[in-house]
Amino acid sequence: MILSTPLIAAVPLVAGLLGPALIGATPEQHLGPAATPHRPAAQVATPKRAVPRTAARGVADGDVVEHVAARAAADQRRVLDYWTPQRMAAALPISLLDIVTKGDGLLSGLTGKTGLGAAPDLSNGTVSSVPLAGSAQAGGRRDGGAARSGQPRHQSARPLATTAGSRWPIGGAVAKTTGRVFLTMAGADFVCSASTVDSANRDLLVTAGHCVKDGKGGWAENWTFVPGYDAGGRKPYGQWTARRMFVAGPWSRAADDSYDVGMVALNASGGKHIADAVGTQRIAFNGTRGEHTYGFGYPADPPYDGEHLVYCAGRLRDDPYGDTRDQGLGCGMTAGSSGGPWLSAFDAATGKGTITSLSSFKYSNDQRTMYGPYFGDTAKKLFLTAQQA
């Protein structure tokens, strides 16, 4: 059976650290947090303080698990101070979590799994791209269709209705509501993507479950969101810390990819709710399958560098293996794009749409398709609980 793995990651980097034997060793991979290609080799496995494998703090509606994050002012300040520009630039792909910690969470259960994208060559403290697993050089298709330097091919300022991965060219609401997530899991730092969502508390984000909690393992710490992140570490709308975190019960109990959804209620920043600072996207549940959809995120593994908002667009299709209820989108985005929003009924002129899924995983024998969970009744319960936090 073909397995799946979290998109958080970039195991190609693992190959750069531990040797080529891991490349292609397993079928599935999560896209969760990914490393930037500018991290010095000496920083690759520098552990921070360990995250305790705590149990869930509460259960709501029978199928939602929650966790209290940085509520107190002192905790919020600690998180903001933690994320120096150097730490942000050195954040690891979450696929390295099991290797760094030898833990018993999600990734330790994904035996034989691999990450996305190409492994940076870390020799002599410099980074250069090497062929992607499944790339043209490896006998397959190159990921994302972008230039090997990490720069996208030239495109007009008019968004494409179908693309496997292009830099978003025209701004609009989606360029403000989508951002990068920085987090610590089991003592190491990672990156993901997320989006603001229209909610009662005006504080809510939606992202992948594996960007919030390590499956059956521990919760993320030092969780912070940078909306509209731009090249060079720019934070045009500031930086926002997590107040409370929520995941679906099946994700917390069994790391079930069909329920790889997380929601995070943020603390106010400068007296403002996140919705008032950058706006929101609508969210919907139990929608029609197979719709035309735009997916957004900040892929950080080559040929991308995590510095720009990237999008894929096309019609969704069911998981051909039947292992999940997820739908697939033709997309070459790599690690770091995990948790990025998928918008249906998307208006490219305004950058507004309705979130109906998010980037979750790829099968390692198909780097051309990204899979995202179907937002059904469980995701709706998750949202209704989180928006009241």
C-alpha positions in Angstrom: 0.0 0.0 0.0 1.2 3.5 -0.8 1.6 5.6 2.3 1.4 9.4 2.8 3.6 11.8 4.7 3.3 15.3 6.2 4.0 18.1 3.8 5.7 20.0 6.5 9.0 18.8 5.6 11.8 18.3 3.2 13.4 15.0 3.7 15.7 15.6 0.8 17.5 17.6 3.5 17.7 14.5 5.6 19.4 12.9 2.7 21.9 15.8 2.6 22.6 15.0 6.3 22.4 11.3 6.5 23.2 10.1 3.0 21.2 9.2 -0.1 19.8 5.9 1.2 16.7 7.7 2.6 15.7 9.3 -0.7 12.7 7.4 -2.1 12.7 5.0 0.8 9.0 5.5 1.5 5.9 6.4 -0.3 4.3 9.3 1.6 5.3 12.7 2.9 3.8 15.6 4.8 4.6 19.1 3.5 4.6 20.7 6.9 7.4 23.1 7.9 10.3 23.3 5.6 13.8 24.8 5.9 15.0 27.7 4.0 18.0 27.0 1.8 20.0 29.6 3.5 20.5 27.8 6.8 24.2 27.1 7.6 25.1 23.5 8.1 26.1 24.1 11.7 22.6 25.1 12.6 20.8 22.1 11.1 20.5 20.0 14.2 20.8 22.5 17.0 18.2 21.5 19.5 16.3 24.0 21.6 14.5 23.1 24.8 12.4 20.0 24.5 8.6 20.1 24.2 6.9 17.8 26.8 4.7 15.1 25.4 1.6 16.5 27.2 -1.9 15.1 27.0 -4.7 17.2 25.5 -5.9 20.0 27.7 -9.5 19.5 26.9 -12.1 18.0 24.6 -15.0 19.8 23.0 -18.0 18.4 21.1 -16.4 14.9 21.4 -14.2 15.3 18.4 -12.1 18.4 19.1 -8.9 18.5 21.2 -7.6 21.8 22.4 -4.4 23.2 24.0 -3.7 26.4 25.8 -0.7 28.3 24.3 0.7 31.7 25.2 -2.2 33.5 27.0 -0.3 35.5 29.5 1.4 38.7 28.5 4.8 37.4 29.7 4.4 34.2 27.6 3.5 36.3 24.5 6.6 38.4 24.9 8.7 35.3 25.4 7.5 33.9 22.1 8.0 37.2 20.2 11.5 37.5 21.7 12.3 33.9 20.8 11.9 34.4 17.1 15.0 36.3 16.1 15.7 36.7 12.4 18.4 34.1 12.8 16.0 31.5 14.3 13.5 32.2 11.6 16.1 31.7 8.9 17.3 28.5 10.5 13.9 26.8 11.0 14.1 23.1 10.1 11.8 21.0 7.9 9.5 19.2 10.3 10.3 15.9 8.6 13.5 16.0 10.6 11.5 15.8 13.9 11.9 12.1 14.5 15.6 12.1 13.5 16.3 15.1 15.8 14.3 13.9 18.8 14.0 10.1 18.5 10.4 10.7 19.7 7.2 8.6 19.5 5.0 11.1 17.7 3.7 11.3 14.1 6.9 11.0 12.2 8.2 8.0 14.2 5.1 6.2 13.1 5.7 7.0 9.4 8.3 4.3 8.8 9.9 4.6 5.4 8.4 8.1 4.7 10.3 10.7 2.8 10.1 14.5 2.5 9.4 16.7 -0.4 11.7 18.5 -2.8 15.4 18.5 -3.3 18.2 18.1 -0.7 20.3 21.2 -0.3 24.0 20.5 -0.6 25.3 21.6 2.8 29.0 21.0 2.2 31.4 23.7 3.2 28.6 25.7 4.7 27.1 26.7 1.3 23.9 25.7 -0.3 23.3 24.6 -3.8 20.4 22.6 -5.3 20.7 19.0 -6.2 18.3 17.0 -8.4 14.9 16.4 -7.0 13.7 12.9 -6.4 11.5 12.5 -9.5 13.1 15.4 -11.2 14.2 15.5 -14.8 17.7 14.6 -13.8 16.4 11.7 -11.8 14.3 10.4 -14.7 11.0 12.1 -13.8 9.4 15.4 -13.8 10.9 18.4 -12.0 8.9 19.8 -9.1 6.9 23.0 -9.5 8.2 23.9 -12.9 10.3 26.7 -11.5 13.9 27.5 -12.3 16.5 25.6 -10.4 17.8 28.8 -8.8 14.5 29.2 -6.9 13.3 32.0 -9.1 10.0 31.4 -10.9 9.8 31.5 -14.7 8.7 34.8 -16.1 5.0 35.3 -15.9 2.5 38.1 -16.6 0.7 39.9 -13.8 -2.4 37.9 -14.8 -3.0 34.8 -12.6 -3.2 31.5 -14.4 -6.3 29.4 -14.1 -4.2 26.3 -14.1 -0.7 26.1 -12.7 1.4 23.6 -10.8 3.3 26.3 -9.0 3.8 30.0 -9.7 4.6 33.1 -7.7 1.4 35.0 -6.9 1.7 38.1 -9.0 -1.0 40.6 -8.1 -1.4 41.0 -4.3 -5.0 41.4 -3.2 -6.6 40.0 0.0 -4.9 36.6 -0.3 -1.5 38.2 0.0 -2.4 39.6 3.4 -4.5 36.8 4.8 -2.0 34.1 4.0 1.3 34.0 6.0 4.1 31.9 7.4 4.0 30.0 10.7 7.0 29.5 12.9 6.9 26.9 15.6 8.9 24.7 17.9 8.2 21.0 18.1 10.1 18.6 20.4 12.9 21.2 20.8 13.5 22.1 17.1 12.2 25.0 15.0 10.0 24.5 11.9 7.9 26.5 9.4 4.4 26.1 7.9 1.8 28.2 6.1 -1.7 29.3 7.3 -4.6 31.7 6.6 -6.9 33.9 8.6 -10.5 32.9 8.5 -13.8 34.7 9.1 -14.8 33.9 12.7 -16.8 35.1 15.7 -13.7 35.9 17.7 -11.9 37.6 14.8 -8.8 35.9 15.9 -8.8 32.6 14.0 -6.4 30.9 11.6 -6.7 27.6 9.8 -3.6 25.4 9.1 -2.6 21.8 8.9 -3.0 19.6 12.0 0.6 18.6 11.8 1.6 22.3 12.0 -0.1 22.4 15.5 0.3 18.9 17.0 2.6 16.0 16.2 -0.2 13.5 15.6 -0.3 11.4 18.8 2.7 13.3 20.1 3.2 16.7 21.6 1.8 20.2 20.8 3.8 22.9 19.2 5.4 25.7 21.2 6.6 29.2 20.4 3.8 29.3 17.7 3.7 32.6 15.8 2.1 33.8 12.6 3.5 36.4 10.1 0.7 37.5 7.7 1.8 38.7 4.3 5.4 37.5 4.9 7.7 38.9 2.3 11.2 38.4 1.0 14.0 39.1 3.4 11.9 38.4 6.5 9.7 41.4 6.1 6.6 41.5 8.4 4.4 44.1 6.8 1.5 43.4 9.2 3.4 42.4 12.3 3.7 39.1 14.1 1.0 37.3 16.1 1.2 34.7 18.8 -1.1 31.7 19.5 -3.6 31.8 22.4 -5.3 28.5 22.0 -4.8 25.6 19.6 -7.4 23.1 18.2 -7.1 19.8 16.2 -9.6 17.2 15.2 -9.8 14.2 17.5 -8.9 11.6 14.8 -5.7 13.6 14.1 -4.7 13.8 17.8 -5.5 10.1 18.4 -4.2 8.5 15.2 -2.6 11.1 12.9 -5.4 10.3 10.4 -4.6 12.3 7.2 -8.3 12.7 6.4 -8.5 15.0 9.5 -5.2 16.9 9.2 -6.7 20.2 10.1 -5.7 22.6 12.9 -7.1 25.9 14.0 -5.4 28.5 16.1 -6.9 31.5 18.0 -4.4 34.3 18.1 -3.7 36.9 20.8 -4.4 40.5 19.8 -1.4 42.5 18.7 -1.2 46.3 19.3 -4.8 46.1 20.5 -6.0 44.7 17.2 -7.6 41.4 16.2 -5.9 39.7 13.3 -9.1 40.1 11.2 -9.1 43.8 11.7 -5.4 44.0 10.7 -5.4 41.9 7.5 -8.9 40.8 6.8 -10.1 37.2 6.5 -11.2 34.5 4.0 -14.6 32.8 4.2 -14.7 29.1 5.1 -17.2 26.4 4.1 -17.9 22.8 4.9 -19.5 19.7 3.1 -19.0 21.4 -0.3 -19.1 19.9 -3.7 -16.1 17.7 -4.5 -14.1 18.2 -7.6 -14.3 22.0 -7.8 -11.8 24.3 -9.4 -9.5 25.5 -6.6 -6.5 27.8 -5.9 -4.0 26.6 -3.3 -1.5 29.1 -1.6 1.5 28.7 0.6 5.2 29.5 1.2 7.1 26.5 -0.1 10.7 26.6 1.2 12.4 23.5 -0.3 14.1 23.8 -3.7 13.2 25.0 -6.2 11.5 27.5 -3.9 13.1 29.5 -1.0 10.2 30.3 1.3 10.5 34.0 0.6 7.4 34.4 -1.7 3.7 33.5 -1.8 3.2 30.7 -4.4 0.0 29.3 -5.8 -1.3 26.3 -7.6 -4.7 26.2 -9.5 -6.8 23.4 -11.1 -9.6 21.0 -10.6 -9.6 18.7 -7.5 -9.8 14.9 -7.8 -10.2 12.1 -5.3 -7.4 10.2 -3.7 -6.8 7.5 -6.3 -5.6 5.0 -3.6 -8.7 5.4 -1.5 -6.6 5.7 1.7 -8.1 9.1 2.6 -11.2 11.2 1.9 -8.8 13.9 0.7 -8.8 15.5 -2.7 -5.7 16.1 -4.8 -4.6 19.3 -6.6 -2.0 19.3 -9.3 0.8 21.2 -7.5 4.6 21.2 -7.3 4.8 23.2 -4.1 7.3 21.8 -1.6 7.9 21.7 2.2 6.9 24.8 4.0 3.6 25.0 2.2 1.8 22.7 4.7 -1.3 24.4 6.0 -1.6 26.9 3.2 -5.3 27.5 2.3 -7.2 26.1 -0.7 -9.8 28.5 -1.9 -12.8 27.7 -4.1 -15.0 30.3 -5.9 -11.8 32.4 -5.9 -11.8 35.8 -7.4 -8.3 36.6 -8.6 -9.1 40.3 -9.0 -9.9 40.7 -5.3 -7.9 37.8 -3.8 -11.0 36.6 -2.0 -12.5 33.1 -1.9 -13.8 30.4 0.3 -11.4 28.0 2.2 -12.5 24.4 1.6 -9.2 22.6 2.3 -5.5 23.1 2.8 -2.1 21.6 1.9 -1.5 18.4 3.8 0.6 15.7 2.1 2.0 14.2 -1.1 2.6 10.6 -2.1 6.3 10.1 -2.7 5.7 8.4 -6.0 3.7 11.4 -7.2 5.4 14.8 -6.6 3.0 16.5 -8.9 -0.1 16.2 -6.7 -0.8 17.8 -3.4 -3.6 16.4 -1.2 -5.8 18.2 1.2 -8.5 17.1 3.7 -12.2 17.4 2.8 -13.8 19.8 5.2 -16.8 17.8 6.4 -18.7 17.6 9.7 -15.6 17.1 11.9 -13.8 20.2 10.4 -17.1 22.1 11.0 -17.1 21.1 14.7 -13.5 22.1 14.9 -14.3 25.6 13.5 -17.4 26.2 15.6 -15.4 25.4 18.7 -12.3 27.4 17.8 -14.2 30.5 16.8 -15.6 30.8 20.3 -12.2 30.6 22.0 
